[in-house]
Amino acid sequence: MNPAILGIDASFIYNKGAFVATQADMDFKLVAAHEFGHSVLMYAGGIFLSWGHKGSTNPILQSVKSTTPGYPEKGAIDLMKYYDWSKSRVDFMRRMKDSTAMEIDIKRLIWSSQIKWLK
């Protein structure tokens, strides 16, 4: 759970398993990226963008909306959206491989960092 408010040090803690990446290790990385993304969405667009998973869930109940699509058949899977599992599923490895921060979210991260570009 992440109320999208970064703490003092914004730490994610996980005790890594064996040297070979396990499903638990991969899942942790994906969940940590998603939870960090909530802070970006909260800062850039507020609670409905963040807790509403970019319009795919009810912000309070976290349930997917009837209009929420299933997972895309191919291509990128939006890291910050929820998908309706009953409409279309993906296997674990596809979810790990194809989940990504969307360009708009990268732009939100850059905008929120208030970087000053040198001329």
N, C-alpha and C positions, 0 to 999 in steps of 0.2 A: 504494500500500500504506500502511496506517495501523495500527500496532499499538495504536491507541486510547489512546495516552499523549500528551497534549499536550506539546509542547516548550516551551522558554523563552518564545517569542513566539507560538506556535500559528499561524504564517503559512501561507497558501496562496499560491503565486506563479504567476501566469500573465500573459504578455504579450498583452494584448488586441489583437485584429486591427483591422479597419476600424471605422468609426463604426456601421455597421449590424451588429446582432447576427448572428453566424454560428452554424452548428451547433456549431462548436468552442467558441465562447463559452458557448452554452447548456449544452452537455455539461459543460464545466468547472464551471459554477455548480452543476449537479446533483451532480456527483461531489464537489465540495468540501463541499456540504451533507451528503451521505451520509457522507463521511469525518469531518466534525465530529460528526455524529450518533453515530459509534462511541464518541467520548469520553463523550458523555452516557449511552449505554447501558452502557458499561463501569463508569462511576461508580455508576449506579443499580442495575445488575443483574449485573455481572460478565462474565466472558469468554464464557459460553455465550449470554447475551442479545446481546452485542455481536458477537463473531466468528461466532456462529451465526445472525446476521441474524434475530433474534427467532424462532428455531426453524425457519427455512426452509432452512438449510444445515448441513452438518457443520462444526463450529467449526474443525477443523484443516485439512481438505481443501478447504473452501469449496464443495463440490459440493452441488447442490440435493438434498433428500431425495425419496424416491419419493412422499411425502405432500404435497410442496410443490405448490400449485396454479399454474396458468398465470396470466397477467395477467388482472385483472378485465375483463369486457366493457365496463363503463361505471363511472363514478365515480372515486373517489380511488385512487391507486396509492401504497402505503406506501413512503415514501422509504427506509426501513431494511430492508425485506424483499427477498429475491431471489424471482424467479418462475421457474417451469419454462417455458422458451421453447418446448419441444416440445409443451406442452399448449395454450398460447394465447399469441399474440404481439400486440404493439402497435407502431404506427409511431412514429418518432422524435418527431414533434410532439405526439402524444398523451402519450407518456412525459414530455416536457418540461412540458406543460400540466397534467397531472393528478397528477404526483408531488408528494407533500406529507408534511410531518411530521404524524404522527397525534396526536390529542389527548393520548393517554397519554404520548407522547414529549415533548410540550410541557410536560406536568405534571412529567415526570421532570427536564426542564431547569430548570424553576422550583424544584422541590424541591432539586435539587443546587446551585442558586445560593445557597441559605440566606438568601434575602431575609427581612428582618424587616419585617413590616407594621406601620404606625403605626395606632393606634386613633383 
